[in-house]
Amino acid sequence: MADSTNVLHLEYPILPLLMQRRSPRAYTPQPVPAAVLQQVFTAASSAASCFGEQPWRYLVGSRASSPEAYDDILGSMGEFNQVWAKSAPVLAVSIAKLTFSHDENPNAWARHDVGQATATLAIQATELSLQVHQMAGFSVDKIRASFNIPAGYEPVAVFTLGYPGNLESLPAPLQEKETAPRVRKPLAEFMFEGAWPTLETERYDAATV
Ligand SMILES: Cc1cc2nc3c(=O)[nH]c(=O)nc-3n(C[C@H](O)[C@H](O)[C@H](O)COP(=O)(O)O)c2cc1C
């Protein structure tokens, strides 16, 4: 069962796994078994995608079984991410195929679909007592160079994967981030029934939803 640290508290009840998923920075060194990794990445393939293209690709570096790839992914990250990400046993890069396979036209929804696949993967990971932390703080150029990513494919995000570690293993400022209240916009700020809000109607306190 997933851990219940800093779960989300929202206005309306949602699936427990969605409340439990979060982006932690502390990991144990425990490796993720190959069969579990396969299960997690299989979950990504269950996501919907435009034309059923499944434009997502994942490069995976495991400290235990593919240390060179692991080091390359870690080295692509900004220092502010490396400082905690280096404790995770598995690092990965999500990559979008930018054209449709059936006609070679640009796929404007490729990154959207990669995001959906990774979100799905993260929920599966939560169910398996694992945790995922996605990052934009990495160098696309370094990933391209390290892994010879072909033209037409674009690195989208990097992420950690592993089992929850002790908060105390993190530097103090990061410990604070881990325990800070997790805040979400109220529903009325992003769900607009009937029409886009105007200056006159943009009274969130009076919204009907
Ligand atoms: C595309 C994307 C990029 C992100 N980039 C970073 C990052 O570079 N470093 C970091 O510490 N967290 C990063 N995050 C994590 C977010 O800060 C985090 O998801 C957000 O604060 C909400 O917290 P939660 O995932 O625990 O609910 C990123 C998340 C996403 C989805």
The ligand as an SDF file (V2000), in Angstrom:
LIG
                    3D

 31 33  0  0  0  0  0  0  0  0999 V2000
    6.7820   18.7730  -15.9660 C   0  0  0  0  0  0  0  0  0  0  0  0
    7.2170   18.9160  -14.5260 C   0  0  0  0  0  0  0  0  0  0  0  0
    8.4320   19.5010  -14.2350 C   0  0  0  0  0  0  0  0  0  0  0  0
    8.8830   19.5970  -12.9130 C   0  0  0  0  0  0  0  0  0  0  0  0
   10.1510   20.0610  -12.6570 N   0  0  0  0  0  0  0  0  0  0  0  0
   10.6600   19.9500  -11.4080 C   0  0  0  0  0  0  0  0  0  0  0  0
   12.0420   20.2250  -11.1630 C   0  0  0  0  0  0  0  0  0  0  0  0
   12.8370   20.5170  -12.0730 O   0  0  0  0  0  0  0  0  0  0  0  0
   12.4950   20.1030   -9.8730 N   0  0  0  0  0  0  0  0  0  0  0  0
   11.6610   19.7460   -8.8440 C   0  0  0  0  0  0  0  0  0  0  0  0
   12.1320   19.6430   -7.6940 O   0  0  0  0  0  0  0  0  0  0  0  0
   10.3500   19.4540   -9.0470 N   0  0  0  0  0  0  0  0  0  0  0  0
    9.8400   19.5390  -10.3050 C   0  0  0  0  0  0  0  0  0  0  0  0
    8.5120   19.1930  -10.5490 N   0  0  0  0  0  0  0  0  0  0  0  0
    7.6540   18.7650   -9.4430 C   0  0  0  0  0  0  0  0  0  0  0  0
    6.6070   19.8220   -9.1120 C   0  0  0  0  0  0  0  0  0  0  0  0
    7.2120   20.8790   -8.4140 O   0  0  0  0  0  0  0  0  0  0  0  0
    5.4790   19.1530   -8.2970 C   0  0  0  0  0  0  0  0  0  0  0  0
    4.8350   18.1990   -9.0970 O   0  0  0  0  0  0  0  0  0  0  0  0
    4.4580   20.1790   -7.8240 C   0  0  0  0  0  0  0  0  0  0  0  0
    5.0490   21.0570   -6.8940 O   0  0  0  0  0  0  0  0  0  0  0  0
    3.2610   19.5050   -7.1730 C   0  0  0  0  0  0  0  0  0  0  0  0
    3.6820   18.6680   -6.1310 O   0  0  0  0  0  0  0  0  0  0  0  0
    3.2350   17.1410   -6.0630 P   0  0  0  0  0  0  0  0  0  0  0  0
    3.6780   16.4750   -7.3490 O   0  0  0  0  0  0  0  0  0  0  0  0
    3.9530   16.5710   -4.8630 O   0  0  0  0  0  0  0  0  0  0  0  0
    1.7570   17.0950   -5.9150 O   0  0  0  0  0  0  0  0  0  0  0  0
    8.0520   19.1250  -11.8640 C   0  0  0  0  0  0  0  0  0  0  0  0
    6.8070   18.5510  -12.1600 C   0  0  0  0  0  0  0  0  0  0  0  0
    6.3980   18.4360  -13.4770 C   0  0  0  0  0  0  0  0  0  0  0  0
    5.0760   17.7530  -13.7740 C   0  0  0  0  0  0  0  0  0  0  0  0
  1  2  1  0
  2  3  1  0
  2 30  2  0
  3  4  2  0
  4  5  1  0
  4 28  1  0
  5  6  2  0
  6  7  1  0
  6 13  1  0
  7  8  2  0
  7  9  1  0
  9 10  1  0
 10 11  2  0
 10 12  1  0
 12 13  2  0
 13 14  1  0
 14 15  1  0
 14 28  1  0
 15 16  1  0
 16 17  1  0
 16 18  1  0
 18 19  1  0
 18 20  1  0
 20 21  1  0
 20 22  1  0
 22 23  1  0
 23 24  1  0
 24 25  2  0
 24 26  1  0
 24 27  1  0
 28 29  2  0
 29 30  1  0
 30 31  1  0
M  END
$$$$
